């Protein structure tokens, strides 16, 4: 199934951007009258009939719409410190999109080796991953902020998790145990009950996971996160790279919540 992307779909007409048009017409050799599939990046799949096979601005008539195409039954935001080798970070984000992801938030920690991150290339990678994995929504890529700023701005109406490699004043628990909050009614996590409604979490299934850099979070960052309602967790006994830890967390949410 070939899937194209267009942010310009209105009044029953779809116009493909130049790069998508060239791929559709020149590479795949579609012509007027052909049916094509187009996503809007917001979650809807459109079945269209090509009316103008221009390689610079192909146009198509919308025949059918399918909202929430390829959607997952939860909202997942991954706040992950960029790795020194950006290829590893891009690999994580691509694979996480294939599984099910809504937001990638690059964050810069006290121990981060990479202090600068440009988002445009990652957005293109996530668009390609969304089309390849048959999803109508393309994950948002936020602009980088510090770990401390991200923690302070994190919303209250979410299950907030921080994955760290050391024990603080609040003992870590398995991420699977924490995710039971949104999948079962009989879980008791006393550290969380005072700060949020389990019933609301089960209804919204909004999850935020914070992953540190190669040198892990500083103890001050972890303490701030816990004070702001983040639950400290571990991902098992293995020592994982940043990108592996991030993808493991995405997979844990995916397998627990689908």
HELIX and SHEET records of a PDB file:
HELIX    1   1 UNK A   18  UNK A   22  1                                   5    
HELIX    2   2 UNK A   23  UNK A   27  3                                   5    
HELIX    3   3 UNK A   86  UNK A   99  1                                  14    
HELIX    4   4 UNK A  120  UNK A  132  1                                  13    
HELIX    5   5 UNK A  147  UNK A  153  1                                   7    
HELIX    6   6 UNK A  175  UNK A  179  1                                   5    
HELIX    7   7 UNK A  180  UNK A  182  5                                   3    
HELIX    8   8 UNK A  190  UNK A  193  1                                   4    
HELIX    9   9 UNK A  198  UNK A  204  1                                   7    
HELIX   10  10 UNK A  219  UNK A  227  1                                   9    
HELIX   11  11 UNK A  242  UNK A  257  1                                  16    
SHEET    1   A 6 UNK A   3  UNK A   5  0                                        
SHEET    2   A 6 UNK A  35  UNK A  39  1                                        
SHEET    3   A 6 UNK A  45  UNK A  52 -1                                        
SHEET    4   A 6 UNK A  59  UNK A  66 -1                                        
SHEET    5   A 6 UNK A  13  UNK A  15 -1                                        
SHEET    6   A 6 UNK A   8  UNK A  10 -1                                        
SHEET    1   B 7 UNK A 140  UNK A 146  0                                        
SHEET    2   B 7 UNK A 103  UNK A 108  1                                        
SHEET    3   B 7 UNK A  75  UNK A  81  1                                        
SHEET    4   B 7 UNK A 206  UNK A 211  1                                        
SHEET    5   B 7 UNK A 159  UNK A 163  1                                        
SHEET    6   B 7 UNK A 231  UNK A 234  1                                        
SHEET    7   B 7 UNK A 173  UNK A 174  1                                        
END                                                                             
